[in-house]
């Protein structure tokens, strides 16, 4: 199991979750390149420390993720390997939702 950051983080990037993460597994650039933050599933220790500080309720345990947010499991994992591909996926999801 891992935690996943989902749709409500897009264009928010509050970073309260980053401050409490004991293993620094929450990723995302400070620049406008990244519209959201991402959790590296290989580094996440499933401690849930990031869940409560998130002001937009964007972080869920993978098995509790709302069905419409299932694509974010792959997007979060993809960010470590290919940031541009993850960004395109986020942009594509926004285009479909609009």
C-alpha positions in Angstrom: 0.0 0.0 0.0 1.0 3.6 -0.6 -0.6 7.0 -0.4 -1.6 8.9 -3.5 -2.1 12.6 -4.2 -5.2 13.2 -6.3 -7.1 15.8 -8.3 -7.8 18.4 -5.6 -4.1 19.2 -5.4 -4.0 20.4 -8.9 -3.1 24.1 -9.0 -3.0 24.2 -5.2 0.3 22.7 -4.0 -0.1 23.8 -0.4 3.0 21.8 0.7 1.7 21.2 4.3 2.2 17.5 3.5 5.8 18.0 2.5 6.6 19.6 5.9 5.4 16.5 7.8 6.7 13.7 5.6 9.4 11.8 7.6 11.0 10.3 4.4 10.7 13.2 1.9 8.7 11.1 -0.6 6.5 14.0 -1.7 7.8 15.5 -4.9 7.1 18.5 -7.1 9.0 21.6 -8.2 8.5 25.0 -6.8 8.2 26.5 -10.2 5.0 26.5 -12.2 6.1 23.4 -14.1 4.3 21.1 -11.7 0.6 21.9 -11.1 0.4 19.4 -8.2 2.6 17.4 -5.8 3.3 13.7 -6.2 4.1 10.8 -3.8 6.9 8.4 -4.8 5.3 5.0 -4.0 8.8 3.4 -3.7 9.7 5.8 -0.9 6.4 6.1 0.9 6.4 4.2 4.2 2.6 4.4 4.6 2.7 6.4 7.8 -0.3 8.7 6.8 1.4 11.7 8.3 0.6 13.7 5.2 -3.1 13.0 5.2 -4.4 15.3 7.9 -2.3 18.4 7.1 -3.6 18.5 3.5 -6.1 21.4 3.4 -7.9 20.1 0.2 -8.2 16.4 1.1 -6.1 15.3 -1.8 -4.2 12.4 -0.2 -5.7 8.9 0.2 -4.4 5.4 0.8 -4.3 3.7 -2.6 -7.1 1.3 -1.7 -9.3 4.2 -0.4 -8.8 6.4 -3.5 -12.1 7.5 -5.1 -12.7 5.6 -8.3 -12.5 8.7 -10.5 -9.0 9.4 -9.2 -7.6 5.9 -10.1 -5.4 7.4 -12.8 -3.5 9.3 -10.1 -1.9 6.0 -8.9 0.0 5.8 -12.1 0.6 9.5 -12.4 2.2 9.7 -8.9 4.4 6.7 -9.7 5.3 8.0 -13.1 6.6 11.4 -11.8 9.9 9.9 -10.4 10.7 8.2 -13.8 9.4 10.8 -16.2 8.3 14.2 -14.9 7.2 15.5 -18.3 5.0 12.5 -18.9 3.4 12.9 -15.5 2.7 16.6 -16.2 1.1 15.7 -19.5 -1.1 13.2 -17.9 -2.3 15.8 -15.3 -2.9 18.3 -18.1 -4.8 15.7 -20.1 -7.0 14.8 -17.1 -7.9 18.5 -16.7 -8.8 18.8 -20.4 -11.2 15.8 -20.1 -12.8 17.2 -16.9 -13.3 20.7 -18.4 
